[in-house]
Amino acid sequence: MMNRLNFRAVLLATTMSLAGLAAQAETLRMAMGYDPVSLDPIATSDNGSIWTQLLIYDTLVRPDATGEKLEPGLAESWTVSDDGLTIGFKLRDAKFSDGTPVTPQDVQFSIERAASEDSGWGRFYRPITSFEIPNDHEIVMHLAEPFTPAFNNLALFAAAILPKAEVEAKGQAFFDAPIGSGPFVLKKWTRGSALELTKNPYYWQAGKPAVDDAVLEVVTEPSARAIKLEAGEVDVALDPPLNQIKDLQSKPGVVIGEVIPYRADFVQLNTRYAPLGDEKVRQALNYAIDKDALIKGVLYGAGKPAASAMPVMAYADPDLKPYPHDLAKAKELLAEAGYPDGFEAEMLVDSGIATQRNTAIALQAMLSQVGVRVKIQMLESGTQWETTKAGNYQMSLSYTTSDTIDPDQIIGFVAVNPERANAYHTEWKSDRLNDLYAQERQTVNGPERGAMFQDMIRILHDGAPYIYLYHPATVWAQKDYVKGFSVLPTSNFRLEDVTIEK
Amino acid sequence: MLVLKNLPRSPAGAIGLAMLLVTLLATVLTPWLSPWDPYALDFGAAMQAPSASHWFGTDNFGRDIFTRVMAGAVFDLRLALICVFVPMAFGVAVGMVAGFFGGWVDAALMRLTDIVWAFPFYVLVLAIVGVLGASETNLYVAFFLVNWIGYARIVRGETMLISRLEYIEATRVLRFGRIRVMARHVLPNAVTPALVYSMSDVVLTVQAIAAMSFFGLGVQPPAPEWGILIVESIDYMREAPWMTLFPGLAIVWIGIAFSLLGEGLSTALKPKG
């Protein structure tokens, strides 16, 4: 009898201590659809890499949760001179995950690296021409001429602060086991399968992150992500299939989150291809699309109609309305342009994303009503990118997301020609817009700069080098015991405030 | 004509033929059987389960799946039959020439088949379509380049055997022209095994065409080709399994039909005695 009681006591004690252990090492498990390419912030532009980097590295300043302002990151405070030519930062007492302090020298090294020829984001940082380090906690950056986006660009992942000594000693090998000052440290990276992160013991926000480990599982199939969540294999599933949201919501313990990030979806129109060179034709195509039907039928309601290729963000014009669905107007414009019977065009579509495939099929049916016969060409995303970049296309279904809260990055990409990408390879050009872009970059933040953006976006809307579609929501499904998780307007997510309350 | 007379006598052949005829009949009659347009979108009617008005249900765009599967039969059968019988005609001709003339002609032609034969079927077709780009035309090109080999080899072997038989010896004595001998006396006998083989080839080709669409390398949407119907349905498999089920069954149905027909043909064509 005694023996048996003892045994039960031991068993109980063991169970409790095991439970205690489990509670001590709390792991957040997530499923995401992207496979990070590299953790070198100046060499990447894919979402998987960017999101992971932002968990490991810090930037001087960063977008706040609302996406409207910048908040302190590694910099505790800052001053910007009235002429915009001097930006001073006061660094906080932060340490890298190996325990060494973050110094102004590390900051200078990282920004110079981001501005170097090896950097894919060099032109964002080259306007910063010199640095001054008055003491161990301060750094001053000087610009040769006004460049308003400079400050905001420091909040971009490419401006992540890296430890100078480590990067110089290890070279590219540094990025296989990187050291940053962010909330998490890379523990193990199984390419194509999972990234295992563990908390940075030296993280500057005391007591954070709340979870000890975070596992980012790479699950490319959307349905598989939803199934993993239901099966309890992950706590958060990013981008589950939109058509399964209702079903997932009805499952006990599952909560759906939805955010409309800085993103716009559209069809690029190659204005060098004859019918698409005509503004009337391009506007007609915009009138021919029933955006509400697309949002209902393809996004299952998770999105808003778009008035231009710009995400709805700072300085957005609330009075700019999307092109209405007006078939008569579309036919009239086509007839005026000399295409009363429409024309044929080929549309490139990323074969790997269900929403893109479905949108393409719906667009094809909608455009056929005004006589435009679209041939869909499914391509692997890399091939689609290369083909549009080379200008060998007529139409291409694509999108853009903003990694910063300032619209300068995206307008330069989608509307300015040549600048970054010849108006995202549409080859459309507006001299007026180009002028406004140059002015905007030299105008301090405020209503005047805001009006310039609104003018530019209106010109883009009217010129219609794209068929504007929608701003889709980013949706995630999570277990109800996960608290504090959210996707930010910049599409990435932070995990330092996430807790698991089982 | 002997074939057609004997075919119904073999139960397998009769069933296969009946299944094929039913399919063709349904395809032809679809406009009368179904009021729906295989391409028109109706988001209000999306993902409805099979019912009296939508026999196979509807897909995520509200398109009627029965109509699409039937319209798809036109694509799949056309592709499969062209991709089998055009290269077959070429392969039979090559095989007969190689087998009949022998010597260096035979050696040259057979080394050519060896080269193509050395690559796995799918790898070669994928490579050709990958290089040329995905379209129906390029699908034909790929299958034409690959599919004739089997026939050339089969017919060559048969021709070599037949050429040594006495009745061919007799034509030589009678000084018949070589073309006439090949066309009238060798071909009807040498082609039999090729014809039987072609039936299983159709089955494989239907699957290969669907597989190519599945990879995005075949016919492009919105064509209701069965492989496309299946790949489009994957994301909806949990809520709308009928979207995957019916095009899948259509492929199985056609596969069984041609397999049975092939079996019937081989029975019907077997020399008696």
Chai-1 contact restraints between the chains, C-beta under 6 A:
chainA,res_idxA,chainB,res_idxB,connection_type,confidence,min_distance_angstrom,max_distance_angstrom,comment,restraint_id
A,S223,B,D235,contact,1.0,0.0,6.0,A-B,restraint_1
A,P241,B,D235,contact,1.0,0.0,6.0,A-B,restraint_2
A,A293,B,F43,contact,1.0,0.0,6.0,A-B,restraint_3
A,K296,B,F43,contact,1.0,0.0,6.0,A-B,restraint_4
A,G297,B,F43,contact,1.0,0.0,6.0,A-B,restraint_5
A,S351,B,G216,contact,1.0,0.0,6.0,A-B,restraint_6
A,A354,B,D235,contact,1.0,0.0,6.0,A-B,restraint_7
A,I361,B,P221,contact,1.0,0.0,6.0,A-B,restraint_8
A,I361,B,P222,contact,1.0,0.0,6.0,A-B,restraint_9
A,A365,B,L41,contact,1.0,0.0,6.0,A-B,restraint_10
A,I376,B,Q220,contact,1.0,0.0,6.0,A-B,restraint_11
A,I376,B,P221,contact,1.0,0.0,6.0,A-B,restraint_12
A,M378,B,G216,contact,1.0,0.0,6.0,A-B,restraint_13
